[in-house]
Amino acid sequence: MTTQHRHILPDLAAMEALGQRIAARLQAGDVVALEGGLGAGKTTLARAVLAALGHSGEVPSPTFTIIETYDAPPLRIAVAHADFYRLDDPEEALEIGLDDYREGAALLAEWPQNAGGFDHEPGCLSIRLEKRSESGEDGRIAIARGGADWLERMP
């Protein structure tokens, strides 16, 4: 069973506020699957979650490294931030040791479909980001779908 919420994000402050709400509810073992086209704001939202968890400093996009890790402490919980854009086959996620990175950590996953997706996991919060510019509005729309573990803690 899943539940869905729609968030209008007119500016960066709204994106950061959503990141704070996600971070407040995030637990080890969870996956935040960030979906959307190029430039939709996936890395921006991941940065907001990491900042809300206690990270200060740069958060490089993991497009080329594929996975960046953040330890607890200083974060409230350990996080693996992954960008699967460059994967051609979901098996590649296993080959790079994704399961090892996830051990005791939450996963922020950009382009999750390239790693086979995570929607089947009860701890998956999928967030699809879309630009509002097509409708003449600024900002983004975030459509959040939570797995069973998120039913009581949707942001």
Phi, psi and omega in degrees: 000138178231161175233153184230139177229145179244130181238131173268125183240087186288341184204179182298324179299322178291322177296317179295322178296320176297317177301321178294319179294320178295312182300322181296335183254352186290138179232157175302138181096343178287157172235130170252104183270111184261114184246156177142163182288180177300134178078011182285339179113015182299311181292325178298317179292319178300318178299321179295320177296313181298319178297319180292335177278353176117005179281135172238145180107191184293147171231093181291148173293132180275025181305318183265327179278342183074314179226132171242139180246150180226125188271158171244129341292166016278342178288157178298320174223155177290146182223138168252123179254116185239146174234109185266016183307318186276358179283136178264340185214136179305333178299333180298329178297321177291321182296329179274001176084034181307318181300323178294318179294329183281341183305115178070015183229163169269154180242125169259113189243111173270144183055050185299331181298332179288344177256013179097353179082161182229004184302336180285347182273134181296337180268018182265127171250109179267131178233117177261121179257132179229142176287140177273352186301333178298333179262009179086003181257156175274161173090206186226165168242133176245124177250111185256129176238125182252139173287182186306322181289346182261357186305321182264000184225026179302139178285000000 
